[in-house]
Amino acid sequence: MSEKRRLLLVHAHPDDETIGTGATMAKYAAQDALVTLVTCTLGEEGEVLVGELAHLASDRDDALGVHRIGELAAACEALGVKDHRFLGGPGRWRDSGMMGTPQNDRPDVFWQADLDEATRALVAVIREVQPQVVVTYDANGGYGHPDHIQAHRVTVQAFDQAGDPSYAPEVGEPWRPDRLYYTAFPKSVLQAGIDHLKASGHSNFFGVDSAEELPFGNPDEEVTTEIDARDHLDAKVAAMRAHATQIEVDGPFFALSNNIGQQAMGVEYFILVRGEREDSSGRESDLFGGAA
């Protein structure tokens, strides 16, 4: 395969890719890197923010997942991402809902997926695409959602197994990516958002005064990589708007127009967990190593 840069991201539901990594995806796509997105579920258990589409919810028509396929396609188009797959095919595993809910116990949800089956499905994608870089969530799934945790488990196992010729030889030739990253959100950035909302009179949707009280967020010193993709913020916002059933772009969380809002949305953060850092003196600015 050519030396073209190839980036593979594994996310749990449609919209996760845009919220956490959309600007980064748009930046690398604009640089002619191959950006491949793997989404693990259709997001059937998501809330519906659009009143006239409320009937799609899982407790009514249970048609939200099919609708979100279209939203995700539109978001990928906005980001310039041309290669998107659902793990195992669309609807192979269902959205598990929040931790501790009855949905977690359904046999068809991603939380209950056979780990080896799901890993083989992702190994097949890795061996086909041959990415140098893979991105997913940390062991807590960022904020504890079962599908995010399962995406972490599957991705780490697939990353480690894809280069082993004895593992699943029927799904392609071995390929060992160079780097594995977890998405991150520095506590200093969260704190800046909390402080800004408080100062501007917006209600504090975090419900806390300190980022240390939040059940998510990463100590700044753990963050290894900072991608400044503010030049691609318009693409990220357009992708957010595409996920209309899930994201209220004009609400205070995403509508900040000052520098804090720009940075919170256009600068994205990662932790390198496999592979060698080229610059250990500070944060790298390129997922492929060193400065962009």
N, C-alpha and C positions, 0 to 999 in steps of 0.2 A: 504494500500500500504506500501511497505517496506520503511525503512529510507534512502534508496539510495538518494543521492543528485540529484536534477532534476532542470535543467536550461532551460528556454524557452526564445528565442530571436525573436523579430519581426522586420523584415527589409522590405524595400520597393521594392527593385529590386535585381535580381541576381548580385552579386559582392559587394553589400553594406555590407553583412555579413563578407566578407573577409577583406575588407579595414578597417572597423571600429572595428571589434570584432574577427577577425580570429584567432589571437594568443590565445586569451582568450578561445575561443571555443575549440581549439586544446588542450590547457592545461587541461581543465576540462574533455574533452573526454578521454585523456590519463590517467586521474585519475579515470576512470570508472564511472564518473557522466553521467546521461542521459542528453544529450544536444539535444534539439529540436529546429529546425529552422523553422519559419513560414515566407514565402516570399509573399508579397501582390500582386505583378504583375510579368509578364514575362520580363519586361524591353524592350518592343517593340520599344520604341522611342530612345533607346541608339544610340550613334554614333558607327560606325564600323571602327576599327583601322586596320583591316586586308584587304588589297586591294582586294584579290581574293574573299572576302566575302562581298564586298560592295553592291552587289545586294540584300542582305538580308534586307537592310535598309527599314524603314517604307515608304519612298517615292518611293521605287522601288518594290521589291517583297513582302514587309511587312512580312517577314518570320524570322525576328531576334528573336522574342520571343520564337518560337519553338526551334531555335538553342541554345538559352541561357538556356533552360531546361537542355540540355546536359552539357553545361559548368558548371552549378550549381551542377549537380550531381557529376562531376569530382572534383569540388572544395570541396564539402562535403566529398568525399572519402579521399582527401588529408588531410583534417582537422580531420578525424576520426569521423565525425558526421554521425550517421546512421539513424536519425529520421528527415526527412525534409518534410514539407507540403507547398503547395500553399494555401493561404487563400481562402476558398470557392471552391477550386479545380483549376487546371491549367487553366489560361485564364479567370477566372470568372470576374476579373477586369483588365482593360488594363492600361498600363503605361500612365500617364497623361502628359508627357512632362514637359518642364520648365514652370514656372509661367508666365501667360499672353499670352501663345501661343494658337493658335486655338484648339490644341489637348485637352486643359483643358475643352472645352465645349462639347466634345463628351459624350453622355449619358452612354457609357460603361466604362469610365475611373474611376480609383480609387478615384480621386478627387471628382467625382460626386456620389460616392457610397452612398447608403442609410446607414446612420450611425448605425442604429439598426440592419440591416441585417448583416453588416460586423462585428459588435460587437458580435452578436449571433454566427457567424462562429468561432470567436476567443474564445469565452467563451466555446464552445464545445471542442476545443483543450485543453484549460486550465483544464477543468473538467476531460478530459480523461488522460492527462499527469500528472496532479497534481504537477506542479512545485512549489518549495519553492521560486524561484527567477525568475523574469521576467525582460527583458531588451528591451528598445526601444529608440526612439529619444526624445529630448525635444520638447517644444511647437513650436519652429521654425523649427523643422525637421533637426536640425543641421545647415543647410545652406539655408533653405527656399524653398526646392523643395516641390511641392504640395503633392506628394505621401508620402514623409517623414512626413509632417505635418499631413496628414490623418492617417498614421500608428500610430503616437503619439496619436491622438484623439481616435482611435479605441482601442489601447492597454490600455490606461488609463481607458476608460470606461469599457472594458472587465475585467481589474484587479479589479475594484471596484464592478462589478456586478456578477462576477463568484461565489462569496460566498453567494449570496442572493438566498435563496430557492424559492422566488417568481418570480425570473427572469428566463425566458426561461427554465422551468422545463423539457421540452421535450429534451433538449440537455445535460442531465447528472446530476449527483448529485453535490450539491454545493461544491466548493473548493475555499478557500481563500489563495492565496500565501502570503508569509511572507514579501517579499521585491520587490520593483519596482525601477529600475535604469534607468537613461538616460545615453546614451553615451556622452562622453565629450572629449574635446581637450584643455588642458591647454594652456593659451596664452604664458607661458614661453617656452613650447615645440615648439610652432609655431615660436616664436621669435628665438629660437636656430636654427631652420631650415632655416629661412630667413638669419640669420647671416652667417651660414655655406655656403649656396649657394653663397652668395655674396663674401665670402672670397675665395672660391674654383674656382671662375670664371664662375660658371654655371649661365645661365640666371635666373633671379628671376621671376619664374612663378606666384608668388603671386602678383607681380606688386606693392608692397609696401615695405617700409623700416621698418615699425613697425607693430607688431601683433595687435596693437590697431586700425589700419586702416582697418583690415579685417572684413568682415560681419559675421564672425563666430569665434568660440573660446570661452573658458570659463575662467573667472578669476580664478586664481589658488586656491584661498580660498574657492571656491564653490565645488571643486573636493573632493569627500569623499573617493574614492577608486582607488587604483592603482594596476593593475594586471601585475606583472612582468612575462611575458611568453616568454622571449627571448630564452629559451631552445626549444621553439616550433616555432621559426622563420622560419625554413626550411619548415615546414608544411604550414605556412601562405604564403610564397613565392610560393610554389608549387600550392596553391589554387589560387593565383593571376595569375599564368601562365595559369591555367585552364580557366580563364575568358579572353581568348585571344582577343576577339573582343572589349573588354572594357579597358584593362589595359596594358600599355607598361611597363613591369617590368624592362626593361633595360634602361629606361629613367632616368633622374636625380632625379625625385621625389621619385622613389622607389629603385634606384640603389646605394644610399649612403652606403658605406661599413665601415664607421668609427663608433665610438660609438654613435654619434648623430643619424645616420641612423638606427642603431640597436635599439636604444631606441624608436625612432619615430615609428618603425614598430612592435617591440616586447613588448613594454610596452603600455598597453591600460588603459584608464581612464573612470571613471563613477561617476555619482552623485546619491546618494541614496535619493529618494523622497517619498517612503513609507517604513515603517519599522523603527526599532530602531537600532542605531549604538551601537556596543558592545565596540568600542574604539573611544572615542570622542577626544582623545589627539592628534590624527594625522590621516593620511589616513589609512584606512583598506586595507589589502592586499588579501582579500578573499571575493568574492561576497556573500558568505553564512555567513559572519560575522567574524570580528576580523582578526587574522593573518592566512595566508595559512598554 
